[in-house]
Amino acid sequence: MTSSVDFFQVIEERRSVKAYDASHKMNKEDIVDLLEVTQKAPSSWNLQQWKFFVIDEQDQKDKLLSIAYGQKQVVESSVTIAILGDLEANKNAEIIYGEALAQGRISSEIKDRLVGQINGAYSNAQVARDEAFLNASLAGMQLMLAARAKGYDTCPMGGFNKQAFVEQFEIPSRYVPVMLVVVGKAAKPGYPSSRFSIDDVTVWNQF
């Protein structure tokens, strides 16, 4: 499914939708197409510190309902995509920079220096966790905008029992749940939310 729409129209039209048409189904091809766009999100060192955990089977959705504190969008939407942050994304560095080396885009010296810097940073557990949340959140936003551009509605969800989610779906310790994003067709439109003025949220040069 492809479409061409104005980017600013997508921004204006995106809403956090809570009620979905439960009869609407997305096939695997549509979901993969959406994730391929999401995968183009930027990330620190290009480590792509995310993993997408897709829940589209009804019995698996039903397991998610209590974990999401009864929020029905997880069972009524077409699919829920859990955005997981990768706590060990430094393990991707050899692959990513090895490919760059093979393509002649960097030298072996630069590759070794970058991989060393990344492994040094990731030796600090707090850095690893911060990077996981930062970059997975970038992917989550990209997912929502891509979905809106393709005519779908979404809602990001941080309100769920993360420990229960990990246990129920046997998420490896390498990954931490960052957010759930439900995707589907709205049964009722999301309502516009108010925003602070730019003057309220912007500081120029110094506080």
Secondary structure, DSSP 4 states (H G I P E B T S, - for coil): ------HHHHHHH--B---B-TT----HHHHHHHHHHHTTS--GGG---EEEEEE-SHHHHHHHHHHTTT-THHHHSSEEEEEEEETTGGGGHHHHHHHHHHTTSS-HHHHHHHHHHHHHHHTSHHHHHHHHHHHHHHHHHHHHHHHHHTT-EEEEE--S-HHHHHHHTT--TTEEEEEEEEEE-BSSPPPP-----HHHH---S--
